[in-house]
Amino acid sequence: MEANTATVPPPVGFFQTRRGRWLAIAAVAFGLIGLLAFGYWYFYARNYQDTDDAYVAGDLVNVMSQVSGTVVSIGADETDLVEAGQELVRLDNTDAEIALRDTEARLARAVRQTRTVFANRDQLEAVVAQRRADLNKAQSDLDRRKDLTSSGAVSAEELSHTRDTLSAARDGLVAAEKNLSASLALTGQTGVSDNPDVQAAATEVERAYLALRRTSIRAPVSGYVAKRAVQLGERVAPGGQPLLSIVPLERLRVEANFKEVQLNQMRIGQPVRVVADLYGSQVEYHGTIAGLGLGTGAAFALLPAQNATGNWIKVVQRVPVRIALDPKELAGHPLRVGLSTKVQVDVRNVSGQILAQSARQTPVLATNAYDIDRREVMARIAHIIQENTAEGSGRFAAQQR
């Protein structure tokens, strides 16, 4: 006789007990996860704003020619390091040298012509003095003859001739004085070197000298050549296309585009951590917020959005935030314009300003690469004036000193 081996099903209460246990465990787990998430947000995440819509930006300094000319030498190529004041492009200076010699010749001619005017003035002064002496003599002769007329020693005819001589002397003096006045109007109270005609000719010499020096085109800032458009033998002119473009790497910055809902706690001066895709997370840059943009990217787009017509869908806008980086970190790990970065802003300190409260007191960028020492041309002008007149060189000698 076989035993009955059929399995007896467990009671219903057993399953309910196990299900309740698992539900309780799941509820506790989800509660812990929610509590951890809330703690992470409350103690950390809410104090930071981050975005990966951020790119490296910088100054692109374009080098252009100030004079017309043909390129005969190119001193730097793309990726080359250049120093401020270094010659980048040289133009053919033959025409400029000829123009300088021509202006120097015109200056010499102007000095001689002015010297002639001064000499005529001196001559006219002598003529006026002579005419005044003639007038005084004629007046004296007339006075003597008047006294002798009553005694009959001088005839009436001779007295009449004396009056005519006096009248002619008076007219001659008037004419000489008018000629002298006209000459004085040309010379004024200046010397030869300070005469307006001489100064105008000297200014032309200075201008030609500057044009000659500007055939050497120099770098306005130190940096790396990012783009070279000029070619050997090319004819360039002022106002044309840039010859080269220089990027000063120490002035690179990050332009981070944050959503408008992220800007509430952002202030100028807040610390920022930046990670570039070029180096990865092992290299971290530290910077500060330098400024918040005054418009969204869509507002300054070439074709701004037209939301007043048609169907409208609200899109969260992004505002560019400028982030200044540490120059020492940039020197250790150079970046490139346009690289992608990830940005995290610490917004715990909200004591800063949203917008700048004072005007900038120093220029953003400045250069003295275009300053030209004009002492050489002043010495040349003074020498030309000295050679063509016995008079000193006036203001030009003073400027040379």
RATABEL-V20205 format. One record per pair of residues at least 6 apart in sequence whose ideal C-beta (glycine too) atoms are under 6 Angstrom apart, sorted by the first residue. I is the first residue (numbers start at 1). J is the second residue. Records with the same first field share a line. If there is no record, write none. Layout:
I: J + J
//
This chain:
47: 348
48: 344 + 346
49: 262 + 345 + 347
50: 344
51: 256 + 258 + 343
52: 342
53: 257
54: 254 + 256 + 341 + 343
55: 255 + 338
56: 252 + 254 + 335 + 337 + 339
57: 253 + 255
58: 247 + 251 + 252 + 337
59: 248 + 251
60: 245
61: 220 + 221 + 246
62: 242 + 245
63: 88 + 243 + 244
64: 242
65: 217 + 236 + 238
66: 214 + 238
67: 211 + 214
68: 237
69: 91 + 92 + 215
70: 92 + 235
71: 89 + 230 + 232 + 234
72: 90 + 92
73: 90
74: 89
75: 87 + 88
76: 82 + 88 + 225
77: 228
78: 225 + 228
80: 225
81: 224
82: 219
83: 222
84: 219 + 221 + 222 + 369
85: 218 + 369
86: 219
87: 216 + 218
88: 217 + 219 + 244
89: 217 + 230 + 243
90: 216
91: 215
93: 212 + 215
96: 211 + 212 + 215
99: 208
100: 208 + 209 + 212
103: 204 + 205 + 208
104: 205 + 384
106: 201
107: 201 + 202 + 205 + 384
108: 384 + 388
110: 197 + 198 + 201
111: 198 + 385 + 388 + 389
112: 388
114: 192 + 195 + 197 + 198
115: 192 + 389
117: 186 + 187
118: 187
120: 183
121: 183 + 187
124: 179 + 180 + 183
127: 176
128: 176 + 177 + 180
131: 172 + 173 + 176
132: 173
134: 169
135: 169 + 170 + 173
138: 165 + 166 + 169
139: 166
141: 162
142: 162 + 166
145: 154 + 159 + 162
148: 154
149: 159
191: 391
192: 389 + 391
193: 385 + 393 + 394
194: 394
202: 381
205: 381
206: 377
209: 377
213: 372
218: 369
220: 367 + 369
221: 248 + 367
223: 246 + 247 + 248
224: 247
225: 244 + 246
226: 245 + 247
227: 245
228: 244
229: 241
230: 243
249: 334
250: 327
252: 330 + 335
253: 322 + 324
254: 274 + 323 + 341
255: 320
256: 321 + 323 + 343
257: 318 + 320
258: 321
259: 316 + 318
260: 317
263: 319
265: 347 + 350
266: 347
267: 350 + 352
268: 289 + 352 + 353
269: 288 + 352
270: 289 + 345 + 346
271: 346
272: 287 + 323 + 345
273: 284 + 344
274: 285 + 287 + 341 + 343
275: 281 + 284 + 342
276: 339 + 341
277: 340
278: 339
279: 333
283: 333
285: 325 + 329
286: 326
287: 323 + 324 + 325
288: 324
289: 323
290: 322 + 324
291: 322
292: 321
293: 319 + 320
296: 317 + 319
297: 318
298: 305
375: 400
378: 396 + 399 + 400
379: 400
381: 396
382: 393 + 396 + 397 + 400
385: 393
386: 393
//
